[in-house]
Every structure is written in C-alpha cells, then in structure tokens.
C-alpha cells in the first residue's frame, strides 16, 4: 500500500507519527487487498504467489459485480469463520471484528492502490524489459519491492555499506594498535572457510550456469557460517564483542537479507512439475531485476570479505 502511495521508509514513519490512525486504515486496506489477490488466485487455479496482478485488478474495476465476486463463497478460512453476509472485511488479526464495509467506493480506492503495481508492466514494455514471460504476479511484485532501495525492507545498499564500514573500522583498529589479531581470531577466520563458491543447491541441469537460487542459497549458507563462527570469537578485554566478531555478525545480517525472497522462490522452483531445462530463463520470469542486483552486490561483498579475512594473518605479525 505504501509503495502505491509513493511512500518510502522515512515517508511512512513521518505519516504514522503525524497521524497514528493511518496505521489502522492501511491495515484495513491490506486485509481487503489480500482477499482480492486470494480470490484471483483461486479463480485462476494458481498459487497466490503466481496470481497475475492485472487479473486481480479486474475485480476492482467491476464495482458491485466485482465486489460480489470477491466476497463469494468459498472464502479464506479466517474470513469464512466469522464473515457476515453483508460483504464486510475482517480486521487484520482475524478476530472477526468488522472494520469496514466493502463498498464500491472502497473497491475503487483499492483499484487506485493496485494501479501503480500493474502499470509497471506497461512501463517495462515501453522501455527495455527487465523480465520476460507473463505479466507481474503477486509474488514477483512483492520481491521486487522488498529489494528496491528506499523501501522498508529494501535498504540492502545501506546494509552492504554498513558492513564495509565495519570492515574499515576494524582495519583502522588494527593499524592503530587498538586491536591485535589473536590466535583465536586467526582460527575463526579459517573456520569461515571462504573460498571458491559452491553452487550445488537446488540441483540444476548438468552444464547449466549457476541459477539465482543456487547463488542465493550459497550466500545464506555463508550467513549461517558467519553467525556460528562469530559466536566463537573471544571477547575483548573489556568484554565487548571483538572487532572480528562485529564484522562477521554484520556480514551475516547483510547476507541474511535474502532469506525471505529465497524461501519463496525455492517453493516456486519445487512446485515445478519437472526440472526446468533452462534455469536462466526460469530466473528471468521469477526473480526481479532489483533482487538480482542485490544478489550481485552481496556477491561483491563476499569477495571483499574473503580478501579482508585473508589479510588477517599478515596483520598478526
């Protein structure tokens, strides 16, 4: 909803601080939009992730008949359990409290909120397309926004910048003598085991280039390793986390930003009736360009972290 209104993370916070009631209004709209998207998926016999946004938009432009179609039986379990018969939407926590009547006017407002997302396809066709295949789906658009810098969950450039800054700070501490690399630090650096990336999950056709999903899982595995190793690094004399632990923890959080989108795309890959013969083509229809850019940025960070760790032995002398 916030994206459709052109609100980035900072704008959203300013809106909430100035008018707290807007949170409830957004919650109502999100709840109603979720029902529309669920109905589009049900009527087209696809997962909600695969529901085409333009299809959902047709319900919102049909006024009363669209409203009747959206609220027809069957309904999602949490709505069906307590939904009254007069076309009303439940509140977000599923308690059954009626928060707003789904009037034609309200449907028109939802249509206006959905329009910026469906119009992104039009913009793609007028310029160089960033993807191929069908129109944008619910899942594709969510992942696109999640990895778009400036949105609440899309500030990965700042995360990468912060991790690089932590690496630079630790290097400055080394050069100034504030941090002396210990045998425990060196052992932790070796335990990370950064080297040539291994892209082996999920399986891909023999001879194929690494898919996006394989690259993402490598980075998530790296995040898990960094978190585990960071916990083994001895603390500094003042009991504060050692510089190495801070760098590893920061990097783990940055790589871990891929977690949500990776799990979603893994489910889509697993739902394929047979192994796609061309993973690269499959990627273009499921992985937004913003998410591919994030992955490229994280791969560059991984190489920088490898060089940083490789330099530790020489700094210990």
C-alpha positions in Angstrom: 0.0 0.0 0.0 2.7 2.4 1.0 4.6 1.7 -2.3 1.4 2.5 -4.3 1.2 5.9 -2.5 4.9 6.7 -3.2 6.0 6.5 0.4 9.5 5.3 1.2 10.6 4.1 4.6 11.1 7.6 6.0 7.9 9.0 4.5 6.0 6.1 6.0 7.3 6.9 9.5 6.5 10.6 9.2 3.0 9.7 8.2 2.5 7.4 11.1 3.9 9.9 13.6 1.8 12.7 12.3 -1.4 10.7 12.2 -1.3 7.4 14.1 -4.8 6.3 12.9 -3.4 5.8 9.4 -1.9 2.5 10.5 -5.4 1.1 11.0 -6.6 2.5 7.7 -3.6 0.8 5.9 -4.3 -2.4 7.9 -7.9 -2.5 6.6 -6.8 -1.9 3.0 -4.1 -4.6 3.2 -6.7 -7.0 4.6 -9.1 -6.2 1.8 -6.4 -6.4 -0.9 -5.2 -9.7 0.4 -8.8 -11.1 -0.1 -8.8 -9.7 -3.7 -5.5 -11.4 -4.5 -6.6 -14.6 -2.9 -9.7 -14.6 -5.0 -7.8 -14.0 -8.2 -5.5 -17.0 -7.4 -8.5 -19.2 -6.6 -10.4 -18.4 -9.7 -7.3 -19.0 -11.9 -6.3 -22.1 -10.0 -2.8 -20.9 -9.2 -0.8 -20.1 -6.0 -1.3 -16.6 -4.6 2.3 -16.0 -5.5 1.5 -16.8 -9.1 -1.7 -14.7 -9.3 -1.3 -12.0 -12.0 -1.9 -8.5 -10.6 -3.8 -7.4 -13.7 -6.3 -10.3 -13.1 -6.9 -9.1 -9.6 -7.4 -5.6 -10.9 -10.4 -6.7 -12.9 -12.4 -7.4 -9.8 -11.8 -3.9 -8.5 -13.0 -2.2 -11.7 -16.3 -4.1 -11.9 -17.9 -2.2 -9.0 -20.7 -4.2 -7.4 -20.3 -7.3 -9.5 -16.6 -7.3 -8.7 -17.4 -6.9 -5.0 -19.8 -9.8 -5.2 -17.2 -12.0 -6.9 -14.5 -11.2 -4.3 -16.8 -12.0 -1.4 -18.4 -15.1 -2.8 -18.0 -18.5 -1.3 -15.6 -20.1 -0.6 -13.6 -17.6 1.5 -10.2 -18.0 3.2 -10.6 -19.9 6.4 -10.0 -16.9 8.8 -12.6 -14.8 6.9 -15.0 -17.7 6.3 -15.1 -18.5 10.0 -16.8 -15.2 11.0 -17.6 -13.3 7.9 -21.1 -11.7 8.0 -23.3 -12.0 4.9 -23.1 -8.3 4.0 -19.8 -8.1 2.2 -17.6 -6.8 5.0 -13.9 -7.4 5.7 -12.4 -8.7 8.9 -9.6 -6.8 10.7 -6.0 -8.0 10.3 -5.7 -10.0 13.5 -8.5 -12.4 12.4 -10.7 -11.9 15.5 -13.8 -11.3 13.3 -14.3 -7.7 14.2 -15.8 -5.8 11.3 -13.6 -2.8 10.4 -15.0 -1.6 7.1 -17.8 -2.3 4.7 -16.6 -3.3 1.2 -18.5 -0.6 -0.8 -18.0 0.2 -4.5 -16.2 3.3 -3.3 -13.8 1.3 -1.2 -13.2 -1.1 -4.2 -12.3 1.9 -6.3 -9.8 3.0 -3.7 -8.2 -0.5 -3.8 -8.1 -0.3 -7.6 -6.2 3.0 -7.4 -3.7 1.4 -5.0 -3.2 -1.6 -7.3 -2.8 0.5 -10.4 0.9 1.6 -9.9 1.8 -2.1 -9.5 0.1 -3.3 -12.6 1.3 -0.3 -14.6 4.9 -1.3 -14.0 4.3 -3.9 -16.8 3.3 -1.2 -19.2 6.5 0.8 -18.3 8.6 -2.4 -19.0 7.2 -2.8 -22.5 7.7 0.8 -23.3 11.4 0.6 -22.3 13.9 -2.2 -22.2 12.1 -5.1 -20.4 13.7 -6.2 -17.1 11.9 -9.5 -17.3 10.3 -11.9 -19.8 7.2 -14.0 -19.6 3.7 -13.2 -18.3 2.6 -10.0 -16.5 3.7 -9.3 -13.0 2.5 -11.7 -10.4 1.8 -11.0 -6.7 5.0 -12.7 -5.5 7.2 -11.2 -8.2 6.0 -7.7 -7.3 6.4 -8.3 -3.5 10.0 -9.4 -4.1 10.6 -6.5 -6.4 9.6 -4.0 -3.8 11.3 -5.9 -1.0 14.6 -5.5 -2.8 14.0 -1.9 -4.1 16.3 0.5 -2.2 14.4 3.0 -0.1 11.5 0.8 0.9 11.2 -0.6 4.4 12.7 -4.0 3.6 14.8 -2.9 0.7 17.7 -1.0 2.2 20.3 -3.6 1.2 22.7 -1.0 -0.2 22.9 0.6 3.3 23.4 -2.8 4.8 26.3 -3.5 2.5 27.7 0.0 3.1 27.5 -0.6 6.9 29.3 -3.9 6.7 32.1 -2.4 4.6 32.3 0.4 7.1 32.7 -2.2 9.9 35.5 -3.9 8.0 37.2 -0.5 7.5 36.8 0.4 11.2 38.3 -3.0 12.3 41.2 -2.4 9.9 41.8 1.0 11.4 41.8 -0.5 14.9 44.5 -2.9 13.7 46.7 -0.2 12.2 46.4 1.9 15.4 47.1 -1.0 17.7 43.7 -1.0 19.4 43.1 -4.5 18.0 45.8 -7.2 17.9 44.9 -10.3 15.9 45.0 -13.3 18.3 45.4 -17.0 17.5 41.6 -17.3 18.3 40.9 -14.6 15.6 43.0 -16.5 13.1 41.3 -19.8 13.9 37.9 -18.1 13.4 39.0 -16.7 10.1 40.0 -20.1 8.9 36.7 -21.6 10.2 34.7 -19.3 7.9 36.3 -21.2 5.0 35.7 -18.7 2.3 37.0 -19.8 -1.0 35.6 -20.7 -4.3 31.7 -20.5 -4.0 30.0 -23.9 -4.4 26.6 -23.7 -6.1 25.0 -27.1 -5.6 21.5 -26.5 -4.3 18.9 -26.8 -5.6 20.1 -29.3 -8.3 20.2 -27.9 -11.8 20.7 -29.5 -15.3 24.2 -30.6 -16.0 26.3 -27.9 -17.6 24.0 -25.1 -16.7 25.3 -21.8 -15.3 24.6 -21.2 -11.6 21.0 -20.2 -11.1 19.9 -17.3 -9.0 18.5 -19.7 -6.4 21.9 -21.5 -6.2 23.7 -18.2 -5.7 21.2 -17.1 -3.1 21.5 -20.3 -1.1 25.3 -20.1 -1.1 25.0 -16.6 0.4 22.5 -17.8 3.0 24.8 -20.7 3.9 27.6 -18.2 4.3 25.4 -16.1 6.6 24.8 -19.1 8.8 28.5 -19.9 8.9 29.4 -16.3 9.8 26.9 -16.2 12.7 28.2 -19.5 14.1 31.9 -18.5 13.8 31.2 -15.1 15.3 29.9 -16.7 18.4 33.2 -18.5 18.9 35.4 -15.4 18.7 36.9 -14.5 22.2 35.6 -11.2 23.5 37.8 -8.2 24.0 39.4 -7.4 27.4 36.6 -5.1 28.2 34.0 -7.8 27.5 32.8 -6.1 24.4 32.5 -8.0 21.1 35.8 -8.3 19.4 36.3 -6.4 16.1 36.3 -9.7 14.1 33.0 -10.8 15.7 31.4 -7.5 14.9 32.5 -7.8 11.2 31.3 -11.4 10.9 28.0 -10.6 12.7 27.4 -7.5 10.4 28.1 -9.5 7.3 25.9 -12.4 8.4 22.9 -10.0 8.8 23.6 -8.4 5.4 23.7 -11.8 3.6 20.7 -13.0 5.6 18.5 -10.2 4.0 17.9 -12.7 1.1 16.2 -15.2 3.4 12.6 -14.3 2.8 12.7 -14.0 -1.0 14.9 -17.1 -1.3 12.5 -19.3 0.5 9.6 -18.0 -1.6 11.4 -18.7 -4.8 12.5 -22.1 -3.6 8.9 -23.0 -3.1 8.1 -21.9 -6.6 11.0 -24.0 -8.0 9.9 -27.0 -6.0 6.3 -26.6 -7.4 7.5 -27.1 -11.0 6.2 -30.4 -12.3 9.7 -31.2 -13.7 13.2 -29.6 -13.6 13.2 -26.5 -15.8 15.6 -27.2 -18.7 16.9 -23.6 -18.7 17.3 -22.2 -15.1 18.4 -18.8 -16.5 15.1 -18.4 -18.4 13.2 -19.5 -15.3 15.1 -16.9 -13.3 14.1 -14.1 -15.6 10.4 -14.9 -15.1 10.6 -15.2 -11.3 13.4 -13.1 -10.0 13.0 -9.3 -10.2 16.0 -7.3 -11.5 16.1 -5.5 -8.2 16.7 -8.8 -6.4 19.3 -9.8 -8.9 21.1 -6.5 -8.3 21.0 -7.2 -4.6 22.5 -10.6 -5.1 25.3 -9.2 -7.3 26.0 -6.6 -4.6 26.2 -9.3 -1.9 28.5 -11.5 -4.1 30.9 -8.5 -4.3 30.7 -8.1 -0.6 31.5 -11.8 -0.2 34.7 -11.3 -2.3 35.7 -8.3 -0.3 35.2 -10.2 3.0 37.4 -13.0 1.6 40.2 -10.6 0.9 39.7 -9.0 4.3 40.0 -12.3 6.1 42.9 -13.4 4.0 44.8 -10.4 5.1 44.5 -11.1 8.8 47.5 -13.5 9.1 49.8 -10.8 7.8 48.3 -8.3 10.2 49.1 -10.5 13.2 52.8 -10.3 12.7 
